[in-house]
């Protein structure tokens, strides 16, 4: 069996001088396309895991989404409490009238 070659940045990335001349807008569009492709690949992976788990354990996806929703609510509430504790209380309107 052959051993994989160690990663070398020169193997993966062409030198900057050999890159095609592109405008900033072209680079941004290329980045957007890559981002969309990555998002779509991730969506397919999540779908395949959910489909597999649902076939092994019927109702898995429904329970997962219920638990996810509960976890998200708890996370948001925790962040809200954490944020309000770190913020100084706003001055009350009565104390500003007495000045």
Backbone atoms as SQL, in Angstrom:
CREATE TABLE atoms (id INTEGER PRIMARY KEY, chain TEXT, resi INTEGER, resn TEXT, atom TEXT, x REAL, y REAL, z REAL);
INSERT INTO atoms VALUES
  (1, 'A', 1, 'UNK', 'N', 0.848, -1.173, 0.000),
  (2, 'A', 1, 'UNK', 'CA', 0.000, 0.000, 0.000),
  (3, 'A', 1, 'UNK', 'C', 0.898, 1.243, 0.000),
  (4, 'A', 2, 'UNK', 'N', 0.553, 2.228, -0.786),
  (5, 'A', 2, 'UNK', 'CA', 1.376, 3.433, -0.860),
  (6, 'A', 2, 'UNK', 'C', 0.990, 4.406, 0.237),
  (7, 'A', 3, 'UNK', 'N', 1.968, 5.090, 0.732),
  (8, 'A', 3, 'UNK', 'CA', 1.753, 6.094, 1.766),
  (9, 'A', 3, 'UNK', 'C', 1.368, 7.414, 1.100),
  (10, 'A', 4, 'UNK', 'N', 0.428, 8.164, 1.697),
  (11, 'A', 4, 'UNK', 'CA', 0.088, 9.473, 1.123),
  (12, 'A', 4, 'UNK', 'C', 1.271, 10.419, 1.240),
  (13, 'A', 5, 'UNK', 'N', 1.407, 11.243, 0.244),
  (14, 'A', 5, 'UNK', 'CA', 2.487, 12.228, 0.265),
  (15, 'A', 5, 'UNK', 'C', 2.192, 13.295, 1.301),
  (16, 'A', 6, 'UNK', 'N', 3.217, 13.768, 2.006),
  (17, 'A', 6, 'UNK', 'CA', 2.979, 14.839, 2.984),
  (18, 'A', 6, 'UNK', 'C', 2.488, 16.090, 2.278),
  (19, 'A', 7, 'UNK', 'N', 1.637, 16.828, 2.966),
  (20, 'A', 7, 'UNK', 'CA', 1.069, 18.047, 2.388),
  (21, 'A', 7, 'UNK', 'C', 2.168, 19.068, 2.160),
  (22, 'A', 8, 'UNK', 'N', 2.120, 19.631, 1.006),
  (23, 'A', 8, 'UNK', 'CA', 3.036, 20.700, 0.670),
  (24, 'A', 8, 'UNK', 'C', 2.227, 21.812, 0.047),
  (25, 'A', 9, 'UNK', 'N', 2.375, 23.006, 0.568),
  (26, 'A', 9, 'UNK', 'CA', 1.587, 24.121, 0.070),
  (27, 'A', 9, 'UNK', 'C', 1.832, 24.351, -1.412),
  (28, 'A', 10, 'UNK', 'N', 3.034, 24.069, -1.889),
  (29, 'A', 10, 'UNK', 'CA', 3.335, 24.277, -3.303),
  (30, 'A', 10, 'UNK', 'C', 2.566, 23.294, -4.177),
  (31, 'A', 11, 'UNK', 'N', 2.172, 22.123, -3.630),
  (32, 'A', 11, 'UNK', 'CA', 1.388, 21.165, -4.397),
  (33, 'A', 11, 'UNK', 'C', -0.039, 21.665, -4.595),
  (34, 'A', 12, 'UNK', 'N', -0.577, 22.353, -3.630),
  (35, 'A', 12, 'UNK', 'CA', -1.975, 22.777, -3.659),
  (36, 'A', 12, 'UNK', 'C', -2.188, 24.157, -4.259),
  (37, 'A', 13, 'UNK', 'N', -1.312, 25.078, -4.003),
  (38, 'A', 13, 'UNK', 'CA', -1.484, 26.467, -4.410),
  (39, 'A', 13, 'UNK', 'C', -0.502, 26.821, -5.517),
  (40, 'A', 14, 'UNK', 'N', -1.013, 27.298, -6.653),
  (41, 'A', 14, 'UNK', 'CA', -0.081, 27.748, -7.686),
  (42, 'A', 14, 'UNK', 'C', 0.581, 29.048, -7.246),
  (43, 'A', 15, 'UNK', 'N', 1.769, 29.320, -7.746),
  (44, 'A', 15, 'UNK', 'CA', 2.409, 30.588, -7.396),
  (45, 'A', 15, 'UNK', 'C', 1.544, 31.765, -7.856),
  (46, 'A', 16, 'UNK', 'N', 1.617, 32.853, -7.125),
  (47, 'A', 16, 'UNK', 'CA', 0.781, 34.024, -7.430),
  (48, 'A', 16, 'UNK', 'C', 1.011, 34.518, -8.841),
  (49, 'A', 17, 'UNK', 'N', 2.229, 34.444, -9.330),
  (50, 'A', 17, 'UNK', 'CA', 2.528, 34.933, -10.671),
  (51, 'A', 17, 'UNK', 'C', 1.776, 34.149, -11.742),
  (52, 'A', 18, 'UNK', 'N', 1.441, 32.878, -11.475),
  (53, 'A', 18, 'UNK', 'CA', 0.754, 32.073, -12.480),
  (54, 'A', 18, 'UNK', 'C', -0.772, 32.187, -12.396),
  (55, 'A', 19, 'UNK', 'N', -1.290, 32.874, -11.395),
  (56, 'A', 19, 'UNK', 'CA', -2.733, 33.049, -11.284),
  (57, 'A', 19, 'UNK', 'C', -3.228, 33.979, -12.384),
  (58, 'A', 20, 'UNK', 'N', -4.427, 33.716, -12.896),
  (59, 'A', 20, 'UNK', 'CA', -4.945, 34.593, -13.944),
  (60, 'A', 20, 'UNK', 'C', -5.237, 35.982, -13.385),
  (61, 'A', 21, 'UNK', 'N', -5.067, 36.970, -14.232),
  (62, 'A', 21, 'UNK', 'CA', -5.357, 38.342, -13.818),
  (63, 'A', 21, 'UNK', 'C', -6.876, 38.485, -13.722),
  (64, 'A', 22, 'UNK', 'N', -7.338, 38.811, -12.534),
  (65, 'A', 22, 'UNK', 'CA', -8.782, 38.951, -12.313),
  (66, 'A', 22, 'UNK', 'C', -9.031, 40.252, -11.581),
  (67, 'A', 23, 'UNK', 'N', -10.183, 40.822, -11.867),
  (68, 'A', 23, 'UNK', 'CA', -10.557, 42.041, -11.158),
  (69, 'A', 23, 'UNK', 'C', -11.067, 41.661, -9.773),
  (70, 'A', 24, 'UNK', 'N', -11.214, 42.657, -8.940),
  (71, 'A', 24, 'UNK', 'CA', -11.730, 42.422, -7.597),
  (72, 'A', 24, 'UNK', 'C', -13.131, 41.822, -7.653),
  (73, 'A', 25, 'UNK', 'N', -13.958, 42.321, -8.573),
  (74, 'A', 25, 'UNK', 'CA', -15.316, 41.806, -8.703),
  (75, 'A', 25, 'UNK', 'C', -15.306, 40.330, -9.111),
  (76, 'A', 26, 'UNK', 'N', -14.375, 39.960, -9.996),
  (77, 'A', 26, 'UNK', 'CA', -14.278, 38.555, -10.407),
  (78, 'A', 26, 'UNK', 'C', -13.841, 37.670, -9.242),
  (79, 'A', 27, 'UNK', 'N', -12.903, 38.161, -8.445),
  (80, 'A', 27, 'UNK', 'CA', -12.471, 37.409, -7.264),
  (81, 'A', 27, 'UNK', 'C', -13.632, 37.241, -6.287),
  (82, 'A', 28, 'UNK', 'N', -14.392, 38.309, -6.083),
  (83, 'A', 28, 'UNK', 'CA', -15.529, 38.226, -5.156),
  (84, 'A', 28, 'UNK', 'C', -16.584, 37.252, -5.667),
  (85, 'A', 29, 'UNK', 'N', -16.858, 37.272, -6.958),
  (86, 'A', 29, 'UNK', 'CA', -17.833, 36.341, -7.517),
  (87, 'A', 29, 'UNK', 'C', -17.349, 34.904, -7.395),
  (88, 'A', 30, 'UNK', 'N', -16.064, 34.682, -7.624),
  (89, 'A', 30, 'UNK', 'CA', -15.499, 33.342, -7.471),
  (90, 'A', 30, 'UNK', 'C', -15.625, 32.878, -6.020),
  (91, 'A', 31, 'UNK', 'N', -15.371, 33.776, -5.093),
  (92, 'A', 31, 'UNK', 'CA', -15.512, 33.455, -3.673),
  (93, 'A', 31, 'UNK', 'C', -16.966, 33.139, -3.330),
  (94, 'A', 32, 'UNK', 'N', -17.900, 33.911, -3.870),
  (95, 'A', 32, 'UNK', 'CA', -19.328, 33.653, -3.621),
  (96, 'A', 32, 'UNK', 'C', -19.739, 32.288, -4.171),
  (97, 'A', 33, 'UNK', 'N', -19.274, 31.946, -5.356),
  (98, 'A', 33, 'UNK', 'CA', -19.600, 30.640, -5.940),
  (99, 'A', 33, 'UNK', 'C', -19.028, 29.517, -5.089),
  (100, 'A', 34, 'UNK', 'N', -17.814, 29.678, -4.623),
  (101, 'A', 34, 'UNK', 'CA', -17.195, 28.668, -3.764),
  (102, 'A', 34, 'UNK', 'C', -17.959, 28.520, -2.460),
  (103, 'A', 35, 'UNK', 'N', -18.399, 29.632, -1.905),
  (104, 'A', 35, 'UNK', 'CA', -19.167, 29.604, -0.666),
  (105, 'A', 35, 'UNK', 'C', -20.492, 28.878, -0.867),
  (106, 'A', 36, 'UNK', 'N', -21.178, 29.180, -1.984),
  (107, 'A', 36, 'UNK', 'CA', -22.444, 28.491, -2.278),
  (108, 'A', 36, 'UNK', 'C', -22.225, 27.000, -2.462),
  (109, 'A', 37, 'UNK', 'N', -21.150, 26.622, -3.152),
  (110, 'A', 37, 'UNK', 'CA', -20.858, 25.207, -3.368),
  (111, 'A', 37, 'UNK', 'C', -20.594, 24.512, -2.029),
  (112, 'A', 38, 'UNK', 'N', -19.827, 25.148, -1.164),
  (113, 'A', 38, 'UNK', 'CA', -19.548, 24.583, 0.157),
  (114, 'A', 38, 'UNK', 'C', -20.845, 24.412, 0.947),
  (115, 'A', 39, 'UNK', 'N', -21.708, 25.427, 0.927),
  (116, 'A', 39, 'UNK', 'CA', -22.985, 25.360, 1.636),
  (117, 'A', 39, 'UNK', 'C', -23.831, 24.200, 1.099),
  (118, 'A', 40, 'UNK', 'N', -23.869, 24.038, -0.217),
  (119, 'A', 40, 'UNK', 'CA', -24.660, 22.960, -0.811),
  (120, 'A', 40, 'UNK', 'C', -24.109, 21.590, -0.440),
  (121, 'A', 41, 'UNK', 'N', -22.788, 21.454, -0.412),
  (122, 'A', 41, 'UNK', 'CA', -22.184, 20.182, -0.020),
  (123, 'A', 41, 'UNK', 'C', -22.526, 19.860, 1.430),
  (124, 'A', 42, 'UNK', 'N', -22.451, 20.869, 2.296),
  (125, 'A', 42, 'UNK', 'CA', -22.795, 20.644, 3.702),
  (126, 'A', 42, 'UNK', 'C', -24.262, 20.236, 3.842),
  (127, 'A', 43, 'UNK', 'N', -25.135, 20.858, 3.071),
  (128, 'A', 43, 'UNK', 'CA', -26.561, 20.522, 3.130),
  (129, 'A', 43, 'UNK', 'C', -26.787, 19.070, 2.700),
  (130, 'A', 44, 'UNK', 'N', -26.082, 18.630, 1.666),
  (131, 'A', 44, 'UNK', 'CA', -26.210, 17.238, 1.216),
  (132, 'A', 44, 'UNK', 'C', -25.712, 16.287, 2.287),
  (133, 'A', 45, 'UNK', 'N', -24.615, 16.626, 2.955),
  (134, 'A', 45, 'UNK', 'CA', -24.092, 15.762, 4.015),
  (135, 'A', 45, 'UNK', 'C', -25.075, 15.655, 5.174),
  (136, 'A', 46, 'UNK', 'N', -25.653, 16.770, 5.580),
  (137, 'A', 46, 'UNK', 'CA', -26.624, 16.749, 6.680),
  (138, 'A', 46, 'UNK', 'C', -27.840, 15.930, 6.278),
  (139, 'A', 47, 'UNK', 'N', -28.314, 16.130, 5.039),
  (140, 'A', 47, 'UNK', 'CA', -29.469, 15.376, 4.570),
  (141, 'A', 47, 'UNK', 'C', -29.171, 13.872, 4.574),
  (142, 'A', 48, 'UNK', 'N', -27.974, 13.485, 4.110),
  (143, 'A', 48, 'UNK', 'CA', -27.656, 12.056, 4.045),
  (144, 'A', 48, 'UNK', 'C', -27.558, 11.447, 5.445),
  (145, 'A', 49, 'UNK', 'N', -27.003, 12.186, 6.395),
  (146, 'A', 49, 'UNK', 'CA', -26.936, 11.685, 7.777),
  (147, 'A', 49, 'UNK', 'C', -28.346, 11.547, 8.344),
  (148, 'A', 50, 'UNK', 'N', -29.179, 12.562, 8.125),
  (149, 'A', 50, 'UNK', 'CA', -30.552, 12.517, 8.639),
  (150, 'A', 50, 'UNK', 'C', -31.330, 11.356, 8.016),
  (151, 'A', 51, 'UNK', 'N', -31.179, 11.157, 6.714),
  (152, 'A', 51, 'UNK', 'CA', -31.882, 10.080, 6.023),
  (153, 'A', 51, 'UNK', 'C', -31.421, 8.718, 6.547),
  (154, 'A', 52, 'UNK', 'N', -30.120, 8.569, 6.737),
  (155, 'A', 52, 'UNK', 'CA', -29.585, 7.307, 7.255),
  (156, 'A', 52, 'UNK', 'C', -30.086, 7.050, 8.665),
  (157, 'A', 53, 'UNK', 'N', -30.010, 8.074, 9.518),
  (158, 'A', 53, 'UNK', 'CA', -30.448, 7.889, 10.904),
  (159, 'A', 53, 'UNK', 'C', -31.948, 7.637, 10.987),
  (160, 'A', 54, 'UNK', 'N', -32.720, 8.283, 10.123),
  (161, 'A', 54, 'UNK', 'CA', -34.168, 8.056, 10.120),
  (162, 'A', 54, 'UNK', 'C', -34.495, 6.628, 9.680),
  (163, 'A', 55, 'UNK', 'N', -33.697, 6.084, 8.776),
  (164, 'A', 55, 'UNK', 'CA', -33.963, 4.698, 8.366),
  (165, 'A', 55, 'UNK', 'C', -33.569, 3.719, 9.466),
  (166, 'A', 56, 'UNK', 'N', -32.542, 4.055, 10.247),
  (167, 'A', 56, 'UNK', 'CA', -32.126, 3.180, 11.348),
  (168, 'A', 56, 'UNK', 'C', -33.023, 3.340, 12.573),
  (169, 'A', 57, 'UNK', 'N', -33.384, 4.572, 12.874),
  (170, 'A', 57, 'UNK', 'CA', -34.214, 4.888, 14.035),
  (171, 'A', 57, 'UNK', 'C', -35.343, 5.813, 13.574),
  (172, 'A', 58, 'UNK', 'N', -36.515, 5.244, 13.259),
  (173, 'A', 58, 'UNK', 'CA', -37.615, 6.092, 12.775),
  (174, 'A', 58, 'UNK', 'C', -37.942, 7.213, 13.772),
  (175, 'A', 59, 'UNK', 'N', -38.130, 8.417, 13.248),
  (176, 'A', 59, 'UNK', 'CA', -38.437, 9.569, 14.083),
  (177, 'A', 59, 'UNK', 'C', -37.212, 10.295, 14.587),
  (178, 'A', 60, 'UNK', 'N', -36.030, 9.834, 14.201),
  (179, 'A', 60, 'UNK', 'CA', -34.791, 10.452, 14.673),
  (180, 'A', 60, 'UNK', 'C', -34.744, 11.934, 14.342),
  (181, 'A', 61, 'UNK', 'N', -35.031, 12.285, 13.081),
  (182, 'A', 61, 'UNK', 'CA', -34.895, 13.674, 12.638),
  (183, 'A', 61, 'UNK', 'C', -35.859, 14.583, 13.387),
  (184, 'A', 62, 'UNK', 'N', -37.064, 14.122, 13.601),
  (185, 'A', 62, 'UNK', 'CA', -38.055, 14.920, 14.336),
  (186, 'A', 62, 'UNK', 'C', -37.577, 15.185, 15.758),
  (187, 'A', 63, 'UNK', 'N', -37.088, 14.147, 16.429),
  (188, 'A', 63, 'UNK', 'CA', -36.580, 14.333, 17.795),
  (189, 'A', 63, 'UNK', 'C', -35.342, 15.219, 17.808),
  (190, 'A', 64, 'UNK', 'N', -34.479, 15.044, 16.816),
  (191, 'A', 64, 'UNK', 'CA', -33.276, 15.879, 16.728),
  (192, 'A', 64, 'UNK', 'C', -33.657, 17.347, 16.598),
  (193, 'A', 65, 'UNK', 'N', -34.603, 17.660, 15.715),
  (194, 'A', 65, 'UNK', 'CA', -34.994, 19.053, 15.510),
  (195, 'A', 65, 'UNK', 'C', -35.679, 19.625, 16.748),
  (196, 'A', 66, 'UNK', 'N', -36.459, 18.822, 17.440),
  (197, 'A', 66, 'UNK', 'CA', -37.085, 19.283, 18.688),
  (198, 'A', 66, 'UNK', 'C', -36.017, 19.623, 19.718),
  (199, 'A', 67, 'UNK', 'N', -35.036, 18.738, 19.874),
  (200, 'A', 67, 'UNK', 'CA', -33.946, 18.984, 20.823),
  (201, 'A', 67, 'UNK', 'C', -33.105, 20.189, 20.398),
  (202, 'A', 68, 'UNK', 'N', -32.884, 20.334, 19.102),
  (203, 'A', 68, 'UNK', 'CA', -32.108, 21.471, 18.596),
  (204, 'A', 68, 'UNK', 'C', -32.813, 22.785, 18.901),
  (205, 'A', 69, 'UNK', 'N', -34.132, 22.812, 18.692),
  (206, 'A', 69, 'UNK', 'CA', -34.918, 24.019, 18.971),
  (207, 'A', 69, 'UNK', 'C', -34.823, 24.379, 20.454),
  (208, 'A', 70, 'UNK', 'N', -34.945, 23.381, 21.329),
  (209, 'A', 70, 'UNK', 'CA', -34.847, 23.612, 22.773),
  (210, 'A', 70, 'UNK', 'C', -33.449, 24.113, 23.144),
  (211, 'A', 71, 'UNK', 'N', -32.422, 23.496, 22.588),
  (212, 'A', 71, 'UNK', 'CA', -31.046, 23.916, 22.873),
  (213, 'A', 71, 'UNK', 'C', -30.805, 25.348, 22.400),
  (214, 'A', 72, 'UNK', 'N', -31.353, 25.701, 21.243),
  (215, 'A', 72, 'UNK', 'CA', -31.176, 27.058, 20.724),
  (216, 'A', 72, 'UNK', 'C', -31.868, 28.080, 21.629),
  (217, 'A', 73, 'UNK', 'N', -33.058, 27.776, 22.096),
  (218, 'A', 73, 'UNK', 'CA', -33.761, 28.680, 23.012),
  (219, 'A', 73, 'UNK', 'C', -32.956, 28.868, 24.299),
  (220, 'A', 74, 'UNK', 'N', -32.411, 27.773, 24.831),
  (221, 'A', 74, 'UNK', 'CA', -31.604, 27.869, 26.045),
  (222, 'A', 74, 'UNK', 'C', -30.345, 28.691, 25.797),
  (223, 'A', 75, 'UNK', 'N', -29.719, 28.497, 24.656),
  (224, 'A', 75, 'UNK', 'CA', -28.516, 29.247, 24.315),
  (225, 'A', 75, 'UNK', 'C', -28.814, 30.738, 24.207),
  (226, 'A', 76, 'UNK', 'N', -29.895, 31.089, 23.521),
  (227, 'A', 76, 'UNK', 'CA', -30.262, 32.498, 23.361),
  (228, 'A', 76, 'UNK', 'C', -30.566, 33.124, 24.717),
  (229, 'A', 77, 'UNK', 'N', -31.289, 32.422, 25.559),
  (230, 'A', 77, 'UNK', 'CA', -31.615, 32.946, 26.884),
  (231, 'A', 77, 'UNK', 'C', -30.345, 33.115, 27.718),
  (232, 'A', 78, 'UNK', 'N', -29.439, 32.154, 27.656),
  (233, 'A', 78, 'UNK', 'CA', -28.176, 32.254, 28.385),
  (234, 'A', 78, 'UNK', 'C', -27.381, 33.463, 27.911),
  (235, 'A', 79, 'UNK', 'N', -27.302, 33.674, 26.597),
  (236, 'A', 79, 'UNK', 'CA', -26.574, 34.833, 26.052),
  (237, 'A', 79, 'UNK', 'C', -27.238, 36.140, 26.469),
  (238, 'A', 80, 'UNK', 'N', -28.569, 36.153, 26.491),
  (239, 'A', 80, 'UNK', 'CA', -29.301, 37.360, 26.890),
  (240, 'A', 80, 'UNK', 'C', -28.986, 37.706, 28.342),
  (241, 'A', 81, 'UNK', 'N', -29.009, 36.707, 29.224),
  (242, 'A', 81, 'UNK', 'CA', -28.704, 36.934, 30.637),
  (243, 'A', 81, 'UNK', 'C', -27.246, 37.371, 30.790),
  (244, 'A', 82, 'UNK', 'N', -26.357, 36.714, 30.069),
  (245, 'A', 82, 'UNK', 'CA', -24.936, 37.055, 30.128),
  (246, 'A', 82, 'UNK', 'C', -24.705, 38.487, 29.642),
  (247, 'A', 83, 'UNK', 'N', -25.363, 38.869, 28.564),
  (248, 'A', 83, 'UNK', 'CA', -25.193, 40.211, 27.996),
  (249, 'A', 83, 'UNK', 'C', -25.768, 41.270, 28.929),
  (250, 'A', 84, 'UNK', 'N', -26.939, 41.000, 29.511),
  (251, 'A', 84, 'UNK', 'CA', -27.545, 41.991, 30.403),
  (252, 'A', 84, 'UNK', 'C', -26.743, 42.144, 31.692),
  (253, 'A', 85, 'UNK', 'N', -26.083, 41.076, 32.140),
  (254, 'A', 85, 'UNK', 'CA', -25.263, 41.165, 33.349),
  (255, 'A', 85, 'UNK', 'C', -23.991, 41.974, 33.100),
  (256, 'A', 86, 'UNK', 'N', -23.484, 41.950, 31.878),
  (257, 'A', 86, 'UNK', 'CA', -22.254, 42.679, 31.582),
  (258, 'A', 86, 'UNK', 'C', -22.516, 44.151, 31.260),
  (259, 'A', 87, 'UNK', 'N', -23.746, 44.515, 30.956),
  (260, 'A', 87, 'UNK', 'CA', -24.097, 45.897, 30.641),
  (261, 'A', 87, 'UNK', 'C', -24.464, 46.643, 31.917),
  (262, 'A', 88, 'UNK', 'N', -23.969, 47.867, 32.098),
  (263, 'A', 88, 'UNK', 'CA', -24.405, 48.648, 33.265),
  (264, 'A', 88, 'UNK', 'C', -25.866, 49.046, 33.075),
  (265, 'A', 89, 'UNK', 'N', -26.601, 49.123, 34.170),
  (266, 'A', 89, 'UNK', 'CA', -28.018, 49.477, 34.043),
  (267, 'A', 89, 'UNK', 'C', -28.160, 50.913, 33.517),
  (268, 'A', 90, 'UNK', 'N', -29.150, 51.162, 32.666),
  (269, 'A', 90, 'UNK', 'CA', -29.336, 52.523, 32.150),
  (270, 'A', 90, 'UNK', 'C', -29.797, 53.444, 33.286),
  (271, 'A', 91, 'UNK', 'N', -29.442, 54.711, 33.219),
  (272, 'A', 91, 'UNK', 'CA', -29.877, 55.621, 34.285),
  (273, 'A', 91, 'UNK', 'C', -31.397, 55.736, 34.285),
  (274, 'A', 92, 'UNK', 'N', -31.960, 55.769, 35.475),
  (275, 'A', 92, 'UNK', 'CA', -33.411, 55.860, 35.544),
  (276, 'A', 92, 'UNK', 'C', -33.840, 57.278, 35.199),
  (277, 'A', 93, 'UNK', 'N', -35.053, 57.414, 34.733),
  (278, 'A', 93, 'UNK', 'CA', -35.538, 58.730, 34.314),
  (279, 'A', 93, 'UNK', 'C', -35.731, 59.657, 35.504),
  (280, 'A', 94, 'UNK', 'N', -36.030, 59.108, 36.698),
  (281, 'A', 94, 'UNK', 'CA', -36.220, 59.948, 37.875),
  (282, 'A', 94, 'UNK', 'C', -34.926, 60.617, 38.315),
  (283, 'A', 95, 'UNK', 'N', -33.807, 59.875, 38.270),
  (284, 'A', 95, 'UNK', 'CA', -32.552, 60.461, 38.733),
  (285, 'A', 95, 'UNK', 'C', -32.083, 61.545, 37.764),
  (286, 'A', 96, 'UNK', 'N', -32.386, 61.425, 36.482),
  (287, 'A', 96, 'UNK', 'CA', -31.970, 62.441, 35.535),
  (288, 'A', 96, 'UNK', 'C', -32.825, 63.712, 35.696),
  (289, 'A', 97, 'UNK', 'N', -34.049, 63.599, 36.213),
  (290, 'A', 97, 'UNK', 'CA', -34.889, 64.767, 36.426),
  (291, 'A', 97, 'UNK', 'C', -34.398, 65.594, 37.608),
  (292, 'A', 98, 'UNK', 'N', -33.829, 64.927, 38.597),
  (293, 'A', 98, 'UNK', 'CA', -33.374, 65.612, 39.805),
  (294, 'A', 98, 'UNK', 'C', -32.082, 66.372, 39.606),
  (295, 'A', 99, 'UNK', 'N', -31.413, 66.170, 38.491),
  (296, 'A', 99, 'UNK', 'CA', -30.151, 66.865, 38.264),
  (297, 'A', 99, 'UNK', 'C', -30.396, 68.213, 37.786);
